[in-house]
Amino acid sequence: MYSYLDQAPVQAVDIHEGLDNTIMILKSKLQNGISVRREYAPDLPVIQGYGSELNQVWANLLDNAADALDGKGEITIRTRSGEQDSVFVEVEDNGPGIPPEIQSKVFESFFTTKPPGKSTGLGLDISYNIVVSKHRGDMKLYSESGSTRFEVRLPVNFEAK
């Protein structure tokens, strides 16, 4: 969204750079009572992907986590290499969690838990499509009271799949 705007659509993407740039853009929302902890894998490979669209995914996940914390709590961002030439990015917050009865709906278009006017209900739907349809990856939600974690799996080179 920010660091790759003037580049070709598919390019070498440094996940850590994209995450750091997104954190910088959202800095005003991610301050005061919210701390951000980075647990980055030192050996995370550069991937082939749509850099600006992946930054949009990170922005949606971080923005939602900040909203869930309502000004107080911690967001942890983890990266790691996975099997079969893939990387994982996790965004976790220690907010109230997403009730089990609505977890299956979070990736649906126009679904939101936010009050009217606060959200279009498209952020997670768009993010899911960027990860799954465009990058041939996967996106999962794990949530309980005190922990909501979105896990994104991206192939190192989705065009080779």
N, C-alpha and C positions, 0 to 999 in steps of 0.2 A: 504494500500500500504506500510506503514512504520511500524506502531505500531502493526500490527497484522500478520506480515509475518511468524512468527514462531508458530502460533496458528492454531487450527482446523478451517476449512473453515467457518462453521456456529458457531457463538459464541455470547456471550453478548457483545454488542458494545456500548460504550459511545460516542455518537455523538460529544459532545463538545471536548473530547480528540482527536478524529479523525480530527476535524476541526483545533484545535490548532496545532497539529502535522503537518498538511498540510500547514498551514500558516508559520510554522517554516521552512519547506523544501523550500517553495517558497519565503523566506525572501528577498533574493537578488532582486527578481523581484518586491516585494511589498514594496519597500522603496523609498527613495528620495521623489518624489512628490506625492506618493500614500499613503493614510492613510487607515487603516482597522479598522472599528468599529464593535465591537461584541455586539450584543443584544441577549444574551442567556437567555432562560427561566430557572429560578432556579430549577424548578420541572420537567425538561425533563427526562422521563424514559429511562433507558437502553433498547435497542432493541435487538432482535435476528437477526443476519444478517451476511453477508460476509464483515467483517471489512476492509480488504485490498481493496476490490473492491469499497466499499463506499468511502474510502479515494481517490481512483482514480477519482470518481465523483467529490469530493470536489476540487481536484487538477485541473481537467478540467475546472470547473466553475470559480475558482479563477484565473487561468491562462488566460482564455478568458476575464474576467473582467479587468485584468491588461492590456492586450493587447488593449482593447477598450479604456482605459484611456490614453494610449500613454504617460505614465510617470507623469500624473497630474490628481488628482481627489480622489474620496473616494469610497471604497467598504464597504458595510454594510452586515454583516452576522447576520441573525435572526433565532432563533429557538423558537418553541412553541409546546405545546401538542395540539393534535386535537381530534375531536370526533372519536368514533369507534376505540379506541386503536391505534391511529396513532400519528406520530410526523411530524412536518414540518421544513424544512430548506430552508431559502431563501438566495440567494446571489444576491445582487443588486449593480450596479455601476451607477455613475452619468455621464457616458460618452454620446456620441452622439446618442445612440439608434440604433436599428436595423430597417431598412426601412420596412414598413408594407408589401410591395410586396414580401419580401423574408422571412418573419417570419415563414411561413408554411414549409419552407425547412430546417430550422436549424438542425433538428434531422435526416436528411437524410444522408446516407453514402456518403462520399467524397464531401459534400457541404461545402464550406468555403467562407468567405468574405475576407480572408487574401491573400496577394500576393503569387504567386508561390514560393515554397520552404519554406514558413513560417508555413504551416499547411498541414496535410494530409486530413483534413475534416472528421476525424473519432472520435474526442473527444466527441462531443455531441451525436453522434449515439451510441457510446459505453456506455456513461453515461446513456442515455435513456434506453438502454437494461438492464443495471445493475439494474436500479431502477424499471422499469416496468416488465421485464421478470423474473429476478432473485428474486426480493423482493416483487413483486406484489403491487408495489406502483404506483406513478404517478409523472410526471415531466411536468411542464408548463412554458411557456415563456410569459412575459408581457413586452412590450417595447414601448417607445415613446421617443422623444427627451429629453435628460437629465436623463433618467432612463431606465435601462434594468434590469429586475428581473427574475431570474429563481427560481421557487418554486418546491421543492421536497417533496412529501408526502411518508412516509414509515410506514408500519404497525409495531406495536411494536413486533409482532411475525408473520411473513409472513407464517410460516409453519402451523399455526393454521387456516389460511383462507381457 
